[in-house]
Amino acid sequence: MKSNYPPMIFAIGLVIAGLFSAGCQLLPGQSHSERAAEQLHSLFADYDAAELELDPLAATFRGDNSFNDRLAIDISEEYARSHYELQKKSLAALLAINPAVLSEQDHTSYALFRYKMNMSLREYDEGFVQEEQMLPFSQFFSFPGMIAQLGSGESAQPFDTVKDYDNWRQRADRFPVWVDQAIANMRRGIEVGVVQPRIIVDKMLPQLAPFVAGDVDKSLFYQPIVNMPETFAEADRKRLTVEYRQMITTTLQPTYKKLYEFVRDEYRPNSRESIGYSALPNGDAWYRFLIADYTTTDMTAEQIHQLGKREVKRLFAEMEKVKQQVGFEGDMQAFFHYVRTDPQFYYQTREELLNSYRDLKAVLEPRLEDLFEHIPKAGYEVKPVESFQEKSAAAASYMSPSADGSRPGVFYVNTYDLPSRPNFEREALSLHEAEPGHHFQISIAMEQGELPAFRRWGHYTAYTEGWALYAESLGDELGLYTDPYQYFGSLYLSIWRANRLVVDTGIHHYGWTRQQAIDWMMTYAPVSKTDAVAEVERYIVLPGQALSYMIGAMTIERLRDEAQEALGDKFDIRAFHSQILNDGALPLPMLEHKVRRWVERQR
């Protein structure tokens, strides 16, 4: 699909009016390098302000409450044009600055911003944004589900003051506009053949169903009223209670009902039987772009597929060694069956599962200073995945803290279907999602106040997920994995990520069926049928993302090996980890360049 975005388009609204209009004239006594740095920092600040005004939810998740009453219709043509113009103007302003006179840190920011703008503009220019708009949500990434999470009071939307309550009501009033746009986009997708697979649509419907109707008092959206601060004046309490009941019955429930009925009656009959992006118009090119975007490399689907098979073979052999260590008699499939079914490997209650992760947090935290110079100021909590999305959600996930530390990070653990939640994955999963994985990486980046905002909150999946998978490998150095089954759990999660290299490319490049993908997952890991299905269906709707974990982790592990070999006794693991973490998320080639320069300076 060709882009509808011309090289230069007219300004839309006031979001970016006057952006980057400063001239290049030197002030008295100012050097060219000082002027360039000033221009660069001004550009970044202006860009960030414009981005947050375009995307108010991003501000909310940061802990910036400036736009908590707004909801952008980010799947609309108007939004896309505004965003496209912002990117074009930003890149033009950047290229007017001479990078040769910048400091090393500013030069890194320059190069990173240029990379970010070029990738974003490529996505527009090659038509992928327009196609993505036709797939506005899925069972794995659900904007309607996120609205419910925000409105429950258990997410980033604050409910501390009367103004907070009014903000959410105004934001919720925009949700019907988003749904109308989503329906229009999905109808356009039906016309051109860009639709979700039917097996995915069948998972979307149950997620919408709880919000279509029901007792207002039991609605997630009513929980802020149930938990209303006692300090509110009685008049405010009465007004908000009436308004929230009205919001639920006249705005939210009818809107969810409209979306549910459209998906059930019109969209599902026109959904597709195929599952891979190769079956979509422009799908092959789209998948190639997603590989480049998520991995930040130029690797091909074929190369990644073969890399995955090699890693699966290596990790499978390591799992064989654990089987022998514990004295299990039988082949690997028998061992997989044993760890999948023996009650000793599973939790009896949801609370037991949650407490096991909370207990591990207390054990692990005192040991982290052995490997890290910088411990994040923000803490994190362990919470269960919400009931409305637990059936399709991953085993665990993480939500970052607010920038000011007023809201801690959240390590979400899926407590649904306990026979699919093995206790031997506890240590590795906690290292990945919480400390020193996502919680460390995201929190430390946010604390780097000297970095521009686009770097402090930057996200390159190969880096972020690569770091989290690398963090799993630190278990032995942190005094974990002393139980062979916990070490087996780390191998289990690693081979799971290696399987992703095979399965993701299998589905979207080689045309694998859903059953082929599930069979592969269950053959090479002791994964439950529940998890195998959820994971495969995740890869179906989020092509390329799953490739980033192993590719990123292998890059960090290789950089560590190179640094240890080059520095010998001078190698400091704490300093190495600081080099990985203290500049925010980076594309892998930039991370390699940064670490190798550090190694040269240490010689």
C-alpha positions in Angstrom: 0.0 0.0 0.0 1.4 3.4 -1.0 1.6 6.2 1.4 -0.9 9.0 1.3 1.6 11.4 2.9 3.3 13.9 0.6 6.8 15.1 1.2 5.5 18.3 2.8 1.9 18.7 4.2 0.1 21.5 5.8 0.1 22.1 9.5 -2.9 20.6 11.4 -4.0 22.5 14.5 -1.7 24.2 17.0 0.2 21.2 18.2 3.4 22.0 16.4 2.8 25.6 15.4 6.0 27.5 15.4 8.0 24.4 16.3 11.8 24.7 15.8 11.7 28.2 14.5 14.8 29.5 16.3 17.5 30.8 14.1 21.2 29.9 14.0 22.7 33.3 14.9 25.4 33.1 17.5 25.0 35.1 20.7 27.9 37.3 21.9 30.7 35.1 23.3 29.0 31.9 22.2 31.0 29.2 20.3 29.7 27.2 17.5 29.6 24.1 19.7 27.7 25.9 22.4 25.2 27.2 19.9 24.8 23.7 18.3 24.2 22.1 21.7 21.6 24.8 22.6 19.8 24.2 19.3 19.9 20.5 19.8 18.5 20.6 23.4 15.8 23.0 22.3 14.8 20.7 19.5 14.5 17.8 21.8 12.5 19.7 24.4 10.1 21.1 21.7 9.7 17.7 20.2 8.9 16.1 23.5 6.3 18.7 24.4 4.7 18.3 21.0 4.7 14.5 21.3 3.0 14.6 24.7 0.3 17.0 23.5 -0.3 14.7 20.6 -0.3 11.6 22.8 -1.8 12.5 26.2 -1.8 8.9 27.4 2.0 8.8 27.1 2.2 11.8 29.4 -0.1 10.0 31.9 2.0 6.9 32.0 5.1 9.0 32.6 3.3 10.6 35.6 2.8 13.9 33.9 -0.7 15.0 34.7 -1.0 17.9 32.3 -3.3 16.1 29.9 -5.2 13.6 32.0 -8.5 14.8 30.7 -7.6 14.2 27.0 -7.7 11.1 24.8 -6.1 11.2 21.4 -7.7 9.4 18.6 -4.4 8.0 17.6 -5.8 5.7 14.9 -7.2 8.6 12.9 -6.0 10.1 9.6 -5.8 13.5 11.3 -3.6 12.2 14.1 -1.3 10.4 11.6 -0.9 13.6 9.5 0.0 15.6 12.6 2.5 13.0 13.8 4.0 12.8 10.3 4.5 16.5 10.1 6.1 16.6 13.5 8.6 13.9 12.4 9.4 15.7 9.2 9.9 19.1 10.9 12.0 17.5 13.6 14.3 15.7 11.2 14.7 18.9 9.1 15.6 20.8 12.3 18.1 18.2 13.3 19.9 18.1 10.0 20.4 21.9 10.2 22.7 21.3 13.2 26.3 20.4 12.7 27.0 17.2 14.6 30.8 17.5 14.3 30.9 20.2 16.9 28.8 18.4 19.5 30.0 16.6 22.7 30.1 12.8 22.7 26.8 12.5 24.6 25.1 15.1 22.4 26.4 13.4 19.3 24.9 10.1 20.6 21.6 11.9 21.1 21.8 13.4 17.6 22.5 10.0 16.0 19.7 8.3 18.0 17.1 11.0 17.2 18.0 10.8 13.5 17.6 7.0 13.6 14.2 7.4 15.4 12.9 9.9 12.9 14.0 8.0 9.9 12.4 4.7 11.1 9.2 6.5 11.9 9.0 8.3 8.6 9.8 5.1 6.7 6.8 3.5 8.4 4.6 6.2 7.1 6.1 6.5 3.6 5.9 2.8 2.9 2.2 2.7 4.0 2.6 0.5 7.1 0.9 3.1 9.4 -2.2 3.1 7.3 -2.3 -0.7 7.3 -1.8 -0.8 11.1 -4.7 1.6 11.6 -6.9 -1.1 10.0 -5.9 -3.4 12.9 -6.7 -1.1 15.8 -6.7 -3.7 18.5 -6.3 -7.4 19.2 -6.5 -9.9 22.1 -3.0 -9.1 23.1 -2.8 -5.4 22.6 -6.2 -4.1 23.4 -6.9 -0.4 23.6 -10.4 -1.0 25.0 -8.8 -3.2 27.6 -6.3 -0.5 28.5 -9.2 2.0 28.9 -10.8 -0.4 31.4 -7.5 -0.8 33.3 -7.0 3.0 33.5 -10.6 3.6 34.6 -10.4 1.0 37.3 -8.0 3.1 39.3 -5.3 0.4 39.2 -3.2 1.8 36.5 -1.5 5.1 35.6 -4.6 7.3 35.7 -4.6 9.0 39.2 -7.7 9.2 41.3 -6.4 11.2 44.3 -8.3 14.5 43.9 -11.7 15.7 42.7 -9.9 17.1 39.7 -8.5 13.7 38.9 -12.0 12.2 38.9 -13.3 15.0 36.6 -10.3 14.4 34.3 -11.1 10.7 33.9 -14.7 11.4 33.2 -13.7 13.9 30.4 -11.2 11.4 29.0 -13.8 8.6 29.0 -16.2 10.9 27.1 -13.7 10.6 24.1 -13.7 6.8 24.1 -16.8 6.6 21.8 -15.0 8.7 19.3 -12.1 6.2 19.4 -14.5 3.3 18.9 -16.2 4.9 16.0 -12.8 5.5 14.3 -11.8 1.9 15.1 -15.0 0.6 13.4 -14.4 2.8 10.4 -10.8 1.6 10.1 -11.8 -2.1 10.4 -14.5 -1.6 7.7 -11.8 -0.2 5.5 -9.6 -3.2 6.3 -12.4 -5.5 5.3 -12.6 -3.8 1.9 -8.8 -4.2 1.2 -8.2 -7.5 3.0 -6.3 -6.3 6.0 -8.2 -8.0 8.8 -7.4 -10.1 11.9 -7.4 -13.9 11.7 -10.7 -15.4 12.9 -9.0 -17.3 15.7 -7.8 -13.9 17.1 -11.3 -12.3 16.7 -12.7 -15.2 18.8 -10.3 -14.1 21.6 -11.2 -10.5 21.3 -14.9 -10.9 21.9 -14.7 -12.4 25.4 -12.4 -9.5 26.5 -15.0 -7.0 25.4 -18.0 -8.9 26.8 -17.6 -7.9 30.5 -18.0 -4.2 29.7 -21.1 -4.4 27.5 -23.6 -4.5 30.4 -23.9 -5.5 34.0 -24.3 -4.2 37.5 -22.8 -0.7 37.7 -21.7 -1.4 41.3 -19.5 -4.3 40.1 -18.1 -2.5 37.1 -14.4 -1.9 36.9 -15.2 1.7 36.0 -17.0 2.1 39.3 -14.1 1.1 41.5 -12.8 4.7 41.8 -16.2 5.5 43.4 -15.9 2.6 45.8 -12.3 3.7 46.7 -13.1 7.4 46.8 -10.9 9.3 49.3 -12.7 10.1 52.5 -11.3 13.6 52.4 -13.6 14.6 49.6 -16.5 17.0 50.5 -19.9 15.4 50.7 -21.2 17.4 47.8 -18.3 16.3 45.6 -18.9 12.6 46.6 -22.6 12.8 45.6 -21.9 14.6 42.3 -19.1 12.2 41.3 -21.2 9.1 42.2 -24.1 10.3 40.0 -21.8 11.3 37.2 -19.8 8.1 37.2 -23.0 6.0 37.2 -24.2 8.0 34.3 -20.8 7.7 32.5 -21.0 3.9 32.8 -24.6 3.4 31.8 -24.8 6.1 29.0 -21.3 6.3 27.6 -19.1 3.3 28.4 -21.4 0.3 28.4 -23.2 1.4 25.1 -19.8 2.0 23.5 -18.4 -1.4 24.4 -21.7 -2.9 23.3 -21.4 -1.2 19.9 -17.9 -2.4 19.4 -18.7 -5.9 20.6 -21.7 -6.2 18.2 -19.7 -4.9 15.3 -16.9 -7.3 15.9 -19.3 -10.2 16.4 -21.8 -9.5 13.6 -19.8 -7.7 10.9 -16.1 -8.1 11.5 -15.8 -11.8 12.5 -17.6 -13.1 9.3 -15.1 -11.1 7.2 -12.0 -12.1 9.2 -9.4 -14.4 7.6 -8.5 -18.0 8.0 -4.8 -17.4 7.4 -2.6 -16.2 10.3 0.6 -14.9 8.8 1.4 -11.4 7.5 2.6 -13.0 4.3 -1.1 -13.5 3.5 -1.8 -9.7 3.7 -1.5 -7.2 0.9 2.0 -5.8 1.2 2.5 -8.3 4.0 6.0 -9.5 3.1 7.4 -5.9 3.0 5.6 -5.1 6.2 7.1 -8.1 8.0 10.6 -7.1 6.7 10.1 -3.6 8.2 8.9 -5.0 11.5 12.0 -7.3 11.7 14.2 -4.2 11.2 12.2 -2.1 13.6 12.1 -4.6 16.4 15.6 -6.0 16.1 17.4 -2.8 15.0 19.5 -5.0 12.7 19.5 -5.9 9.0 19.0 -9.6 9.7 16.7 -11.5 7.4 13.8 -13.8 8.3 15.9 -16.7 7.0 18.9 -15.9 9.1 16.8 -15.4 12.2 15.0 -18.7 11.6 18.3 -20.6 11.4 19.7 -18.8 14.4 16.7 -19.9 16.4 17.1 -23.5 15.4 20.7 -23.5 16.5 19.9 -21.9 19.8 17.1 -24.4 20.4 19.5 -27.3 19.8 22.0 -25.8 22.2 19.6 -25.1 25.0 17.8 -28.5 24.5 21.2 -30.2 25.2 21.6 -28.1 28.4 18.1 -29.2 29.5 19.2 -32.8 28.9 22.0 -32.3 31.4 19.6 -31.1 34.1 17.4 -34.2 33.4 20.4 -36.4 34.1 21.4 -34.3 37.1 18.1 -34.9 38.9 18.2 -38.6 38.0 15.1 -38.7 35.8 14.8 -41.9 33.8 13.2 -41.5 30.4 13.6 -39.3 27.4 13.1 -35.5 27.2 9.4 -35.7 26.3 8.8 -37.9 29.3 10.7 -35.4 31.4 8.6 -32.5 30.0 5.5 -34.4 30.8 6.7 -35.0 34.3 7.4 -31.3 35.0 4.2 -30.3 33.3 2.0 -32.5 35.4 3.6 -33.3 38.8 1.8 -31.3 41.5 5.1 -30.4 43.3 5.9 -28.0 40.5 2.6 -26.0 40.7 0.9 -23.6 43.1 -2.2 -24.6 44.9 -3.7 -21.1 45.2 -3.4 -17.7 43.4 -2.3 -16.1 46.7 0.5 -18.7 47.0 1.7 -17.8 43.6 1.7 -14.1 44.3 3.4 -14.5 47.7 6.2 -16.6 46.2 7.2 -13.7 43.9 6.9 -11.2 46.8 9.1 -13.4 49.0 11.7 -13.7 46.3 11.8 -9.9 45.9 12.8 -9.6 49.6 15.5 -12.2 49.2 17.0 -10.8 46.0 17.1 -7.1 46.6 20.0 -7.1 49.2 22.2 -8.9 46.6 21.8 -6.5 43.7 24.7 -4.2 44.7 27.1 -7.0 44.0 26.4 -6.5 40.3 25.2 -3.0 40.0 26.6 0.5 40.8 23.2 2.1 40.5 20.0 0.8 42.2 16.8 2.5 41.1 15.1 4.8 43.5 11.6 3.6 42.5 10.2 0.4 43.9 7.8 -2.1 42.4 4.8 -4.1 43.5 3.7 -7.6 42.5 0.0 -7.7 41.4 -2.2 -10.2 39.5 -3.2 -9.7 35.9 -6.7 -8.3 35.8 -9.5 -11.0 35.5 -10.9 -9.6 32.2 -7.7 -10.2 30.3 -6.0 -13.0 32.2 -7.1 -15.7 29.8 -5.2 -14.2 26.9 -2.4 -12.5 28.7 1.2 -13.6 29.0 2.5 -15.2 32.1 3.9 -11.9 33.3 4.4 -8.3 32.3 5.7 -5.0 33.7 4.3 -1.5 34.0 6.9 1.3 34.7 6.7 3.7 37.6 5.9 7.4 37.3 8.9 9.6 36.8 8.5 11.3 40.2 8.3 7.9 42.1 4.8 8.6 43.4 3.5 5.5 41.6 5.7 2.4 41.8 6.4 0.0 39.0 4.1 -3.1 38.8 5.2 -6.7 38.1 2.0 -8.3 36.9 1.8 -12.1 37.4 -0.9 -14.2 35.6 -2.7 -16.3 38.2 -5.2 -17.8 35.8 -5.1 -21.6 35.2 -2.6 -22.5 38.0 -1.7 -25.9 36.4 0.0 -23.8 33.6 2.1 -21.7 36.0 5.1 -23.8 37.1 7.0 -22.7 40.2 10.3 -23.5 38.6 10.1 -20.4 36.3 9.8 -18.1 39.4 13.4 -17.0 39.7 14.1 -16.4 36.0 10.7 -14.7 35.4 11.2 -12.3 38.3 14.8 -11.5 37.1 13.3 -10.7 33.7 10.3 -8.6 34.6 11.4 -6.9 37.8 14.9 -6.8 39.2 17.4 -6.5 37.6 15.3 -6.7 34.4 12.7 -4.3 33.1 12.3 -2.5 36.4 16.0 -1.7 36.6 16.4 -0.8 33.0 13.3 1.5 32.7 13.7 3.1 36.2 17.5 3.8 35.7 16.8 5.4 32.3 14.1 7.6 33.8 16.5 8.8 36.5 19.1 10.0 34.0 18.0 13.7 34.2 20.8 15.0 32.0 19.4 13.0 29.0 16.7 14.4 26.8 13.2 13.0 27.4 13.1 11.0 24.2 16.1 9.0 25.5 14.9 8.6 29.1 11.6 7.2 27.9 12.9 5.6 24.7 12.0 2.1 23.8 13.9 -0.2 21.4 12.6 -3.7 21.9 15.8 -5.5 21.1 17.5 -3.5 23.9 14.7 -3.5 26.5 13.7 -7.2 26.0 17.3 -8.2 25.3 18.4 -6.7 28.6 15.6 -8.4 30.5 16.5 -11.8 29.0 20.2 -11.1 29.7 19.1 -10.4 33.3 17.8 -13.9 33.6 21.3 -15.2 33.0 22.5 -13.3 36.2 20.7 -15.7 38.5 23.7 -17.8 39.3 25.8 -14.7 40.2 22.9 -13.4 42.4 22.8 -16.6 44.4 19.8 -18.1 42.6 19.4 -21.3 40.5 20.8 -23.4 43.4 17.9 -25.7 42.9 18.4 -27.6 39.6 14.7 -27.2 38.8 15.0 -23.4 39.1 18.0 -23.6 36.7 15.9 -25.7 34.5 13.3 -23.0 34.6 15.8 -20.5 33.3 16.7 -22.8 30.5 13.0 -23.3 29.8 12.4 -19.6 29.5 15.5 -19.2 27.3 14.5 -21.9 24.9 11.1 -20.4 24.8 12.7 -17.2 23.5 14.8 -19.2 21.0 11.6 -21.0 19.9 10.2 -17.5 19.1 12.9 -17.0 16.5 11.7 -20.1 14.8 8.0 -19.8 15.3 7.6 -16.0 14.5 9.4 -16.4 11.2 7.7 -19.7 10.6 4.3 -18.1 10.8 5.0 -14.8 9.0 7.6 -15.8 6.5 7.3 -19.5 5.9 3.5 -19.8 6.2 3.3 -22.1 9.2 -0.1 -23.0 10.5 -1.2 -22.2 14.1 -1.0 -25.9 14.9 2.5 -26.2 13.5 3.6 -23.4 15.7 2.0 -24.8 18.8 3.5 -28.2 18.1 7.0 -26.7 17.8 6.6 -24.8 21.1 5.5 -27.9 23.0 8.1 -30.2 21.4 11.1 -28.1 22.5 10.0 -26.8 25.9 7.8 -28.1 28.8 5.3 -25.4 28.0 1.6 -26.0 28.9 -1.0 -26.0 26.1 -2.5 -22.8 27.6 0.8 -21.0 27.4 1.7 -22.4 24.0 -1.6 -21.2 22.5 -1.4 -17.8 24.2 2.2 -17.3 22.9 1.5 -18.4 19.4 -1.5 -16.2 19.2 0.6 -13.3 20.5 3.1 -13.8 17.7 0.3 -13.9 15.2 -0.9 -10.3 16.1 2.5 -8.8 17.0 4.9 -9.9 14.2 8.6 -9.4 14.8 8.4 -8.3 18.5 9.2 -11.8 19.8 12.4 -11.8 17.7 13.9 -9.0 19.8 14.5 -10.9 23.1 17.1 -13.5 22.0 18.8 -11.2 19.5 19.2 -8.5 22.0 20.3 -10.8 24.8 22.9 -12.5 22.6 24.3 -9.1 21.7 24.7 -8.0 25.3 26.3 -11.4 26.2 28.7 -11.1 23.3 29.7 -7.6 24.4 30.3 -8.8 27.9 32.5 -11.7 26.6 34.4 -9.3 24.4 35.0 -6.8 27.3 36.1 -9.6 29.7 38.5 -10.9 27.2 39.9 -7.5 26.3 40.2 -6.2 29.9 41.1 -9.3 31.8 41.5 -8.4 35.5 40.5 -4.8 34.8 37.0 -5.9 33.9 34.4 -4.7 36.4 30.9 -6.2 36.0 29.3 -3.4 37.9 30.8 -0.8 35.5 29.9 -2.9 32.5 26.3 -3.0 33.6 26.3 0.8 34.0 27.6 1.1 30.5 24.6 -0.9 29.2 22.0 0.9 31.4 23.1 4.5 31.9 22.3 6.0 28.5 18.7 4.7 28.0 17.6 2.4 25.3 19.7 2.2 22.2 19.6 0.4 18.9 21.9 -2.6 19.1 24.6 -1.2 16.7 24.8 2.0 18.7 25.0 -0.1 21.9 27.9 -2.1 20.5 29.7 1.1 19.4 29.3 2.6 22.9 30.5 -0.4 24.8 33.5 -0.9 22.5 34.6 2.7 23.0 34.3 2.2 26.8 36.5 -0.9 26.6 39.1 1.0 24.7 39.2 3.7 27.4 39.6 1.1 30.1 42.7 -0.5 28.6 
